[in-house]
Amino acid sequence: MPSKWSRRLRATQRKRRVGKFEPLEWRQLLATCVTESESNDTRVTADDLVLEQDPLASGHFLACGLGAISSAVYQDRWSDPDYFRFEAEAGDVVSIMVDTPNSDVDAYFEFRDSNDATVFGDDHDGPGSDAMFHSYTIPAQGYYYVRVGKGYYSTETGDYRLTVQVGRGIDLESDDNYHNNSLNNADPVTFSESAGTQSGAIGGTIMAPQNTVYDHDLFALGVQNTGNTLELTVDLPSGSTLVPRLRVLDSGG
């Protein structure tokens, strides 16, 4: 399946609009990736992912893992389990995505805590047969694990790419199954105020389309008064070549 792309919205308002992103062109996010080892089928032998803050001083972190499902037994999600781990801080907001840009693997994953207990999992909330889960808040500092497998009935083998997106001090969008494509599901931007200026930031991802559904992410900026000035910018990670489009909508869309 096609890939996904990441970006971060910064909003500043001086003193109910909705910000909407539309991709002009589908571009791939190129992050530093860790290639799985042959022995990463248990928590103890998990491959370490490297979280990189990108853009710098943004609170937006990315990590990437490359792997392959080499055995796909019918009615078995874990015929070839792959473990990856990363260290997170309490309050971090985490999104997990497993893409299959170069294969027909039916991706599945579980997010697991330091005791190897399942926190959540996903099968098809990304585009096509890809897996995705957005915006889980980490309860305590420590190592967390992603176990990648395949669909229960699938017999397809092939490559996949795991992406971990972390917001540290910023929010992340909710985009499972293109959730924030509509005004009713627009993700709120949290603002803080200093010297009469309110500022906020939120991270997100432009997903590949699924059939006729295209990803455009909506963010709620709250009630705006006459005379307010809005300044909106989109920051992209250094490896991203996404060309974004930003529009401001009123409450009627």
C-alpha positions as CSV (number, residue, x, y, z in Angstrom):
1,M,0.0,0.0,0.0
2,P,1.1,3.6,-0.4
3,S,2.8,5.5,2.4
4,K,1.9,8.1,4.9
5,W,3.5,11.6,5.5
6,S,4.0,13.6,8.7
7,R,3.7,17.3,9.5
8,R,3.2,19.6,12.5
9,L,0.7,22.5,12.6
10,R,1.5,25.6,14.7
11,A,-1.3,28.0,15.3
12,T,-1.1,31.5,16.9
13,Q,-4.0,33.7,17.7
14,R,-4.0,37.1,19.1
15,K,-6.2,38.3,21.8
16,R,-14.9,28.8,15.6
17,R,-12.4,28.5,12.9
18,V,-11.3,25.1,11.6
19,G,-7.9,24.6,10.0
20,K,-7.9,22.1,7.1
21,F,-5.0,20.4,5.4
22,E,-5.2,19.1,1.8
23,P,-2.2,17.4,0.1
24,L,-1.2,18.9,-3.2
25,E,0.9,15.9,-4.0
26,W,1.5,12.5,-2.3
27,R,5.1,12.5,-1.0
28,Q,6.9,10.0,1.2
29,L,8.4,10.8,4.6
30,L,11.9,9.5,4.7
31,A,12.9,8.9,8.4
32,T,16.0,7.2,9.8
33,C,15.0,3.5,10.0
34,V,16.2,0.6,12.0
35,T,16.3,-2.7,10.1
36,E,15.0,-5.7,12.1
37,S,17.4,-8.4,13.3
38,E,16.7,-12.1,12.7
39,S,16.2,-12.7,16.4
40,N,13.6,-10.0,17.3
41,D,10.7,-12.4,17.9
42,T,10.6,-11.8,21.7
43,R,10.4,-8.8,24.0
44,V,13.9,-9.6,25.3
45,T,15.4,-9.5,21.8
46,A,13.4,-6.5,20.6
47,D,15.2,-4.1,18.2
48,D,15.7,-0.6,19.6
49,L,14.1,2.3,17.7
50,V,15.7,5.7,17.8
51,L,13.3,8.6,18.4
52,E,14.5,11.8,16.6
53,Q,13.0,15.2,17.3
54,D,12.2,16.6,13.9
55,P,11.8,19.5,13.4
56,L,14.2,20.6,16.1
57,A,12.7,22.0,19.3
58,S,9.2,21.1,18.0
59,G,8.1,18.4,20.5
60,H,7.5,16.1,17.5
61,F,9.5,12.9,17.4
62,L,9.7,10.1,14.8
63,A,11.2,6.6,14.7
64,C,11.1,4.0,12.0
65,G,11.6,0.3,11.7
66,L,11.9,-1.9,8.6
67,G,11.0,-5.5,8.7
68,A,9.5,-8.4,6.8
69,I,6.9,-11.1,7.5
70,S,8.7,-14.2,6.2
71,S,6.2,-16.8,7.4
72,A,2.5,-16.3,7.1
73,V,0.5,-19.3,8.5
74,Y,-3.2,-19.3,8.0
75,Q,-5.2,-18.5,11.2
76,D,-2.1,-17.4,13.0
77,R,-1.2,-13.7,13.6
78,W,2.2,-14.5,15.1
79,S,3.8,-17.0,12.7
80,D,6.6,-14.5,12.4
81,P,6.4,-11.9,15.3
82,D,8.8,-8.9,15.2
83,Y,9.4,-6.9,18.4
84,F,10.6,-3.3,18.4
85,R,11.0,-1.0,21.5
86,F,11.4,2.6,22.3
87,E,11.7,4.7,25.5
88,A,8.8,7.1,26.3
89,E,8.1,9.6,29.0
90,A,4.9,10.0,31.0
91,G,2.5,12.3,29.1
92,D,3.9,11.5,25.7
93,V,1.2,11.1,23.0
94,V,2.0,8.2,20.7
95,S,0.7,7.1,17.3
96,I,1.7,3.8,15.6
97,M,1.6,3.1,11.9
98,V,2.5,-0.1,9.9
99,D,2.7,0.6,6.1
100,T,3.2,-2.0,3.3
101,P,4.3,0.2,0.4
102,N,6.1,-2.6,-1.4
103,S,4.1,-5.7,-0.5
104,D,0.6,-7.2,0.0
105,V,1.2,-8.0,3.7
106,D,-2.0,-7.6,5.7
107,A,-0.4,-5.6,8.6
108,Y,-1.3,-6.1,12.2
109,F,0.4,-4.9,15.4
110,E,0.1,-4.7,19.1
111,F,1.4,-2.0,21.4
112,R,2.7,-3.5,24.6
113,D,3.9,-2.2,28.0
114,S,7.1,-3.1,29.8
115,N,5.5,-6.2,31.2
116,D,4.6,-7.4,27.7
117,A,0.9,-6.8,28.3
118,T,-1.1,-5.6,25.3
119,V,-2.3,-2.0,25.6
120,F,-3.9,-1.8,22.2
121,G,-3.7,-3.3,18.7
122,D,-4.9,-2.6,15.2
123,D,-5.5,-4.4,11.9
124,H,-7.1,-2.1,9.2
125,D,-7.4,1.5,10.5
126,G,-4.9,2.8,8.0
127,P,-5.4,2.9,4.2
128,G,-6.2,-0.4,2.6
129,S,-4.9,-3.3,4.7
130,D,-2.4,-1.2,6.7
131,A,-2.6,-0.8,10.4
132,M,-2.7,2.4,12.5
133,F,-3.6,3.7,16.0
134,H,-3.5,7.4,16.9
135,S,-3.0,9.4,20.1
136,Y,-2.4,7.1,23.1
137,T,-1.1,8.9,26.2
138,I,1.8,7.2,27.9
139,P,1.0,6.7,31.7
140,A,4.6,6.2,33.0
141,Q,8.2,6.6,31.8
142,G,9.8,3.4,30.5
143,Y,10.2,1.1,27.5
144,Y,7.3,0.3,25.3
145,Y,7.1,-2.3,22.6
146,V,5.5,-2.8,19.2
147,R,4.9,-6.4,18.1
148,V,4.3,-6.6,14.4
149,G,2.5,-9.5,12.8
150,K,-0.1,-10.1,10.1
151,G,-3.8,-10.6,9.6
152,Y,-5.3,-13.8,11.2
153,Y,-6.4,-15.3,7.9
154,S,-3.6,-13.8,5.7
155,T,-1.0,-16.0,4.0
156,E,0.9,-13.0,2.3
157,T,4.6,-12.5,3.1
158,G,6.6,-9.4,2.4
159,D,8.1,-6.2,3.7
160,Y,6.6,-3.5,6.0
161,R,7.6,-0.2,7.5
162,L,6.8,0.7,11.2
163,T,6.5,4.3,12.1
164,V,6.3,5.6,15.7
165,Q,5.2,9.3,16.0
166,V,5.5,10.9,19.4
167,G,4.2,14.3,20.6
168,R,6.0,15.5,23.7
169,G,4.4,18.7,25.0
170,I,2.1,18.8,21.9
171,D,-1.0,16.9,20.8
172,L,-1.3,14.5,17.9
173,E,-4.3,14.1,15.6
174,S,-6.8,11.3,15.7
175,D,-6.9,9.9,12.2
176,D,-7.8,6.2,12.5
177,N,-10.0,5.4,9.4
178,Y,-9.6,9.1,8.3
179,H,-11.4,10.1,11.5
180,N,-10.8,13.8,11.5
181,N,-11.8,14.3,7.8
182,S,-15.1,16.0,9.0
183,L,-15.9,19.1,10.9
184,N,-17.7,17.1,13.6
185,N,-14.5,15.2,14.3
186,A,-12.0,18.1,14.0
187,D,-9.2,17.7,16.6
188,P,-9.0,20.6,19.0
189,V,-5.7,22.6,19.2
190,T,-4.7,23.3,22.8
191,F,-3.5,26.8,23.3
192,S,-1.3,28.5,26.0
193,E,-1.2,32.2,26.5
194,S,1.7,34.6,26.9
195,A,1.6,38.4,26.6
196,G,-1.8,38.4,25.0
197,T,-0.8,35.8,22.4
198,Q,-2.2,32.3,22.4
199,S,-0.1,29.6,20.8
200,G,-0.6,25.9,20.1
201,A,0.8,23.0,18.1
202,I,-0.5,19.6,17.0
203,G,1.2,16.9,14.9
204,G,-0.4,14.7,12.3
205,T,0.0,12.6,9.2
206,I,-1.3,12.8,5.6
207,M,-2.3,9.2,4.8
208,A,-2.5,7.7,1.3
209,P,-6.0,7.5,-0.2
210,Q,-8.2,4.5,0.1
211,N,-10.4,4.0,-2.9
212,T,-12.2,7.4,-3.3
213,V,-11.4,8.6,0.3
214,Y,-8.6,11.1,0.5
215,D,-7.0,12.3,3.8
216,H,-7.5,15.9,4.8
217,D,-7.1,16.7,8.5
218,L,-9.3,19.2,10.3
219,F,-8.3,21.0,13.5
220,A,-10.6,23.1,15.7
221,L,-9.2,26.5,16.7
222,G,-12.0,27.4,19.1
223,V,-14.2,30.4,19.1
224,Q,-12.7,33.5,17.4
225,N,-13.7,37.1,18.0
226,T,-14.0,39.8,15.5
227,G,-10.6,41.4,15.0
228,N,-8.6,38.4,16.1
229,T,-5.5,37.7,14.0
230,L,-4.6,34.1,13.1
231,E,-1.1,33.0,12.1
232,L,-0.9,29.4,10.9
233,T,2.2,27.5,9.7
234,V,2.9,23.9,8.8
235,D,6.3,22.5,9.8
236,L,7.6,19.4,8.0
237,P,10.2,16.9,9.2
238,S,13.5,17.2,7.4
239,G,12.9,14.1,5.3
240,S,9.4,15.0,4.2
241,T,8.7,16.3,0.7
242,L,5.0,16.7,1.2
243,V,3.6,19.9,-0.3
244,P,0.7,20.8,2.0
245,R,-2.3,23.1,1.5
246,L,-3.8,25.0,4.4
247,R,-7.2,26.5,4.5
248,V,-9.2,28.2,7.3
249,L,-12.9,27.3,7.4
250,D,-15.8,28.8,9.3
251,S,-18.2,26.6,11.4
252,G,-20.3,25.9,8.2
253,G,-17.3,24.4,6.4
